[in-house]
Amino acid sequence: MNINDLILSTKGKLVGEIDLNEKYKEIKTSSLDVKKGDVFVALIGNSDGHKYVQSAIDNGAKILIVSKKVDSSIPYILVKDTTLALGDIAHYMVEKYKPRVIALTGSVGKTTTRNILLNLLSTKYNVVANEKNFNNHIGVPLTVFNLKDDTEILLSELGMNHLKEISYLSKMINPETAIITNIGSSHIGNLGSKEEILKAKLEILDGMDKKILFVNGDDELLKKVKNTIKSGFNDYNDLIGYDLKSDLYSSSFKIKYHDKEYKIEVNLPEHLLEDVLLSINVALYYGVNINDIIKALKEYKSFDMRMNILEDKNGNTIINDCYNSSFESLIGVLKILENEKQKKLLILGSILELGDFSKAIHRKIKPYLDKIENKKVILVGEDIKALKTDALYFDNYEEVISCLEKENIKDTLILIKGSRGIKLENVTNYFMEKDRI
């Protein structure tokens, strides 16, 4: 990609002089990250990126992309909207590099599926995938900007809060195939019903030609979607999992592929196996060898605060699952804990973005908590106060840590789970960093 490519893709106007054939290094949206030879895009969000133009210049920017005239000692490209320009550049790059594009979305399990599938596809292909939670109108373009001449597959997670957001992202990257993990209650406060959530997720098809869609066939709404490739643990699915064995730490099940039976082993609990099965199905579609799939799954380890199993200095086993929360993912973990006999401490944060449904959904948690014996419960946040149960209630993680400092917690199974905004990773850090022996 060169300067002329930037002008063509954004339909912008060049102000100043520069060799159009000159190449740039990387595209940055934070002036602090800019290095010599980079492009700085001045986005307007919580802060106006145009305020940091001089900072970007001082750090070595080659050229700017702006939506208003600026006082600049280097050339810039003037566009109508810098955020839309970011998407236009991404679309242009997909057309230029022509990777095979896999898009995925879902209420729960997007990132887990992305990480598993990345491991499986990487045994055969050079893959570019989202980092962290780069799955929105800013994060997806930043992911696309990592494409290189040797990139074979772009694996992109697509997130949303409202209708039309996934449609925009799908049209940006034009997927060859797509995946929907499930339809849950996440963002129901914005969309109003699971049917509307399904509608929003199906926008992933808007940028596709052939409409090859993989879905979780055990999901009540997705299994009704026509012309899909299904995965699940029921006998009507295209790829079937059976003979399931699972505990807190690992699972195994069997599949049949080309009339042969294979045993799958993975270090994940039962409620995440639908994501595993979906990933296997897609990897097989892309020609990954079944034995390479089995080996990669056996070696797979979760990370990034998603069902991490940790051990602290006091013999406590910590389930660190505080990257995010939904009713469905929380219930999945609570069901596992029903079978655990040891002493348990459950630290649960509010499930956010439920809107008018918040109280009703939080109250539905109680029957699952009641089935767990030998437990102490700590609830954190305003919304979860609707859950009336035998528990200690706190407004924030700081209050939780203050309470824990007065306790001598040893040899306990500790679940820490809540929506990202509750910041319960700080509680995990407390257990892992503080020596309380």
Secondary structure, 3 states (H helix, E strand, C coil): CEHHHHHHHHCCEEECCCCCCCECCCEECCHHHCCCCCEEECCECCCEHHHHHHHHHHCCCCEEEECCCCCCCCCEEECCCHHHHHHHHHHHHHHHHCCEEEEEECCCCHHHHHHHHHHHHCCCCCEEECCCCCCCCCHHHHHHCCCCCCCCEEEEECCCCCCCHHHHHHHHHCCCEEEECCCCCCCHHHHCCHHHHHHHHHHHHCCCCCCEEEEECCCCCHHHCCCCEEEECCCCCCEECEEEEECCCCEEEEEEECCEEEEEEECCCHHHHHHHHHHHHHHHHCCCCHHHHHHHHHHCCCCCCCCEEEECCCCCEEEEECCCCCHHHHHHHHHHHCCCCCCEEEEEECCCCCHHHHHHHHHCCHHHHHCCCCEEEEEECCHHHHCCCCCEEECCHHHHHHHHCCCCCCCCEEEEECCHHHCCHHHHHHHHHCCCC
